[in-house]
Amino acid sequence: MSYARQMLDTYPRTFTVDADLLAAVIDALSDCVQACNADNAADLSEPDVTEMVRCIRLCLDCVDVCTAAMTATFITPTATSTIIRPQQHPAHVAP
């Protein structure tokens, strides 16, 4: 059982989305943050860091977006629904 799922199990309110799906989204966002940070560390160890500037900036942006989405998922129930509902009903997502 993931740490996110364990935390959700102790949450005193009910969710408007499936708790397993919510935990999976939180775990995926956390994984994204960790992967982008690892990529930045690898980029910074390259012999010519100046060639990696664009990649580093993109990874930093990715960390910011994933962190913001993860925070919104934890804090705001309406944001949680907005983030997760398309995952429950992928046919309703605009192409």
Helices and strands as residue ranges (DSSP letters): H 3-9, H 19-44, G 49-52, H 53-75, H 77-88, G 90-92
